[in-house]
Amino acid sequence: MARVFVYGTLKKGQPNYKHMINTAKGLAKFQGRGRTVEKYPLVIAGKYNIPYMLNIPGTGHHIAGEIYSVDEQMLQFLDEFEGCPDMYQRTLMRIQVVEWEGKGGTGEADSVLECFVYSTATYPPEWVGLPYYDSYDSSGKHGLSYVLRESR
């Protein structure tokens, strides 16, 4: 099992969460909530209002999200879903645990875990000038609702 930190449309209550609970795509077990140890810019960009964590450590905010344990099948699905390695790149990042539900002593609150995160180093330069968020919600005050793939 691998640990994955999701901060955008794959979180609970967000438009693509359905993929995280679809066992036909593999297994994803919610472990808890966390935030990035380093600051990163989280922007909502493009005509489909997609959330992107730009891989610019030290800039932006500590990004809030959810930690999952996933099997190899789900990891492969997520790579494909996230357009890895072209649109997003899957890299290990340090995530501070805020709340832990998982079993076992590896993730108590305030501990730091290494998790795979889908961020991007391949983005138009103007994205750096977009507003930065510390948490993503498709129906947030920003008014930039995510456009589902099937609606594009």
N, C-alpha and C positions, 0 to 999 in steps of 0.2 A: 504494500500500500504506500502511496505517496501523499504528501500533504500539499493541498492547493489552497491559496488565499484568493477569494473572489471579492471584488469591490463594486461591481457594476450590475449588469442586467441578469446575472446568474444568482444573485442573492435572493433570500426568501422575500416573497412579496413583489418581486420584480419580474419584468416580462419574459425572461428566459429561464426562470427558476424551474419550470416544468422539465427542462433537460436534466437537471441535477437529481430529480426524483424518478426519472424514467430508467428503470432497471434494464431495459432492452439495450441501453447505451453503456451499461456498466454500473458499478456501485459507487455511490458518493455518500459518505456518512458525515453529517454535521458534527463538528467537534466543539465549536465555540466561536466567539467573536474576538477580533483583534484589530490592530492597526500597525501600519508600517513603522519600524523603528526610525528610519530616515524619512525626511520629508520628500514628497514628490508632487509635481503638478498633476492634478486630475482635471481633465477638461471634457467638455461635451462638444463634439465636433462633427462636421460633415452634414450632408443633407438628411441623414437618417438619425441625427442626434445620438451618436454612439459615444459612450464614456471611454476615454483613453487615459491610462496612467502613462505619462511621458517619462521615459527613463532618464531623468535629470535629477540624480540624487542631490539633496540639500536645498532644493527649490520647492516651494509650495507648502503642502500640509502633511501631517501624519494621516494617511488615508485609512478610513475605517472600512472593515469588511468582515467576511466570515471565513472560517477555517474548516476545510473538509478533508477527510481521508478518502482517497479514491483508488480504485483498482486500475490495473494497466489498461483495461478496455475503456474505462471512463477517461483516463488520461489521454488515450489516443483520440477519443471522440472530442475532447476539449481542444486538443491541438488542431484538429480539423475545423471545429466550430469557430475557433479564434483566428483562423487563417495563419497559423504558425508554420513557418517563421516569417512570412511576408508582411502581414498586417500587424501581428503581435509577435513578440518573442517570449518564450517561457524561460524565466530565469529564477534562480533561488534568491529570495530576499528574507531579511530578518523581520519577523512579525512579533510584536508584543501581544501576549494574550491579555484580553480585557475580561473575558468571561469564559469559563471552560465547562463543557458538559461531557466531554469524552472520558472514556475509562482509561485508567492507567495514570501514572504519576508524571507524565512528560509535559503536561500543559497547565499547571496551576496558574491562576491569575497572576499577572506581572512577570511571568517567565517569558523567555524569548525563544521562538521556534524558527527553524528555517523552513520556508514553504515555497513552492513554485508559485509564481505570479506571472500573469500575462500583461506585460507592459510593452511599450513600443519605443524604439529608437528610430523608426522610419516614419516620419510625419512631416507635413509641410511646415516650414519655419514660422508661418503666421500663427500656428496653434499655440506657440509659447505666449502670445499676447492675449489669449482667451482668458475668461475668468477661471480661477482655480477653486476647486471644491475639496472639502475634507471628507465628504460622504456623498454617495450617489443615491438618488431616488428619481426614477423616471418621471414621476408626477410631482416633482419638487417645485419650489417657488420660481425656479429659473424659466419655467414654461417651455422647456425643450423636451417634449415627450419622445421617447424612443420609438422608432418605426420598425415594427417586426419584419423579419425577412420575407414572410409570406405576403406582406402588404407593400413591398417595394416594387 
